[in-house]
Amino acid sequence: MLLITGTSGGLGSLIARRLADHPDGTDRPDVRFGTRVPDGPGQVRVDFDDPDSLDFTGVDTLLLISAGYGEDDQVIARHGAAVSAAERDGVRHLVYTSLTGAGDHLPYALAHRWTERRLRGSSVAWTVLRNGLYAELLAALAAPGPDGAITAPLGGGRLAAVAREDLAEVAVRVALAPEAHAGQVYELVGDRPLGGAELAAAVGARYAPGCLAQARGALSGPDAAPFQPPMLVATYSAIAAGFLGAPDEGTLRRLLGRPPRAALEVYAAMAHPSPARGYLPAVAGGV
């Protein structure tokens, strides 16, 4: 049996849809879809904040989608509980959606690296998918404002953004044949780094980058958890400083078996003029 966690999230739902649409036949995988509140066919309860409830009995492969937003101690506790339950219940292989190595400068990298270290010391076979930042993220963080200007503080930096749909496809391919990927750490980033000027041209806007302090103020709305504005401001900062622009060296293309989707097209399809207010999108990994 294959169990995917976090199937109510952005990445997990794409993975679940691909597997649910798998054609009938003898090769149809036995799949369960983990979510906190199951309400549909094939769904089971998986709540990492209730570790005593975790039951992976009968699971051969666990696709562990990173457990979302939270302070480091909370995310580490979630991932630790999942790995411990996998060891206890005899899971053979765990596939984990991590964060690109280029993102080590980001504050949310720590929980990912902790989880990778935990897996290396585990009795369970593992594969790590180091996902790059989503093209969909750019559509949220660098959308044009009502005046037609993109003010995201990207400076002259570039982001090797990747389509979330491609990351979902890779996760499915690996999870359905995990033995071929045992012990591998895959860097999955886009093949064409994107800068602010290119984003603006793609949506007929102009690029007028603001500063990080302005971005922090816009993100610090009443609905923001305390850790969220620093997380996203640090993402802007890492892009502007040039740490996230190294393109795919062929890994994503090889695992997909085709050229990746054009991240700029994904951005253009999703970036719509937005009011100047805080917006707290998913960043990478499992959300």
Summary of the structure (lengths in Angstrom):
residues: 287
radius of gyration: 18.8
end to end distance: 23.2
largest distance: 56.6
contacts: 982
relative contact order: 0.17
helix: 40%
strand: 15%
